[in-house]
């Protein structure tokens, strides 16, 4: 599966939160396309970005993901288990391979989680929440999955609260139906939390 990542800073278009110390830059733009990245197509080449994949891409590490799956389904993914994407599976290797996935929902969302983790590893997706990110985002090679929420907008529009990384769509409609038999593409709107601060000068 290929992924196109578009930057769509919705609130910056309206100058929302301008006076709350939130900084955002840029407009709508294509930020990444996996078709031109040969390491996305191959698990071995993806090891260049994640030499630790051998430690976390196994059954023992997957057993620890059970705790993350349970926590994600009550809206509290465990950031310390960075190799897990909750109920969606294991993010290693950081490639476009999701062979262990069972449903279209799981395939699509695991690919998305792998991609976000990979962007963090490449320094393209910064940490925007947590004690170290108050007032300004910074690069972190380990993704902070709790700062993201996911809404599917095509081909099936979901209704309900956005999903945290790793959660099953129990509270969304139409639930696990994320694709139609004639369409294999989907579009997700990714919400990224940002901690803002007001400084007195």
N, C-alpha and C positions, 0 to 999 in steps of 0.2 A: 504494500500500500504506500502511496506517495502522499506527502503532506505539503500544503502551501500555508505558510504562516503570514497573516496580514496584521500589521499594526493598525489598531483602530481605537485610538484614545478618545473614547466617546465624551468624557467629561471635559477634556481640554478643548473640544470643539465649541463648547458653550461657555468656556471660561469658568466652569463650575469649580468651586472650592479654591478659587484664586486667592482669596484672602485668608485661607486656613493654613498656609505654609506648605501646600502641596505643590510640588514641582513636576511638570510633565512637559515633554517636548515632542515636536513632530506632529505629523498628520497621518492620514491613511497611506499605507505603503506596503508593498510586498517585501517582507523581511527575510524570507527563507523559502526555498523550494528544494525538496529532497531529491528531485530528479537529477540535479547537478552535483549531488554529493555521493561519490562512490562508496563511502564508508557506511552510508545508510542502507545500502543494498546488500551488504555482506557482513555476517556475524564476525568473521575473523578480522576484517578490516575495522569493524566497530571497536575491537579491542584496543585500538590505538587511543581512543578516548577513555576507555575504561579497563585498564589492566587488572582491576580488582574483580572483574566479572567472574573469574573462576571461583572466588570466595563466596559470591552471593548468588550465582546462577546454578544452584543445586537444591536438592530436596531438603537438606537440613535448614538452609536459609529460607526456603519456601515455607517450612513449618512455622517459623517466626512470623510469617505474613498472616497467619490466622488471627493473631492479636490485632494487626493493623486492619484486617477485613472487618472484624467486629467493631473496632473503634471508628472506622470510616463510616459505617452504617448508622452510627449515632452522631455523625458530623464532627468527629474529632480524630482525624488521621494522625498517626504517630510519626512525626518528622524524623525521629531517630532511626526508624526502620526505612531508610531512604531507598533501599533496594526493592521495597514493596509498593504496589499500587492497590492496596486493599483487596477487594473482591475481584479486581480486574486481573491480577497476576503479578509476576515478577518483572521489573523493568530491565533486567539484564538479559542479554547484551543490549546496549543502547543502539539498536538497529531497527529496521522496519520489519523484523520477524516477530510474529505473534502466533506461532504454530500451536502453542498449548491452549489457545483460546477456544471456547466451545460455542459461543453465540456471536452474531454480528455486533451486538451491543458490546460484548467483552473485547472483541477484536478491535473495533473502532476506538474504544476508550483506552485500551492498553497501548495501542499505537500512539495515541495522543499523550499519555503519561510518559512513555519512553521518549517522545520527542521533546517534551518540556524538560525532562531530566537531562537530556542531551544538550539542549540550549543552555541550561545552567552550567553544565560541564564546559561548554565552549565559551562561557562568559557573555552570552547573548541574552540570557534571562537572569536578571539580578534579584537578589533578596530584597523584598520590600516590606516585610513585617518582622517583628521580633526586636529584642532589646538593641541589637547592633544596627538595626535599620531605621530607628526612629529619626526622623528629619531628613534622612538621605539614604537612598538605596545603594547597595554595593554588590560587587560580584561575589558569588559563593559557588564553588564547583559542586557542592552537594545541594540538590534542589530542596526547597521548603514547600512541600506539597500542600500544607495547610493554607498557603496564601492564594490558592487557586480554587475557583468554582467553574463548573461547566454547564452550559445550556445548549442543547441541540436545537438548531433553527432550520435545518433542511436535511433530508426530505420530509421528516416528521418533526413538527414543532412540539416540543415538550412544554407542559404547563406544570407549574409548581416551583418550589424553591430550587435554585441551581444545585447540582450535585457537587459534593466535595470529591476530591480525587479518591477513587477506590470504592465509592458507595454504589449500591444498587438502587435503581429508580423506584423504590417502593412508594414514595410520596409524589411521584410525577405521573402524569398521564401523557402518553399511552403506555408507560412502563417500559418493558424490555423491547418493545417494537421500535427500533431505531432506523430501520431501512425498509424499503419496499422491494418486492421480488425483482422489479425491473430496474432498480437503481442501486448501484454499489457505492455511490459517493455520499458523503455527509458533510455538513457544515456545523461547527460548534462555535459558540460565542464563549470566550474564556474571560472570566472575571478575575482580576488580580488585586488582592488587597494591598493597600498602601497606608502606612502610618504617617500622618502629617503632624506638624508641630507649629506653634506660633512662637516666634522669637521676638523679644523686645530689644530694640536697638537704641 
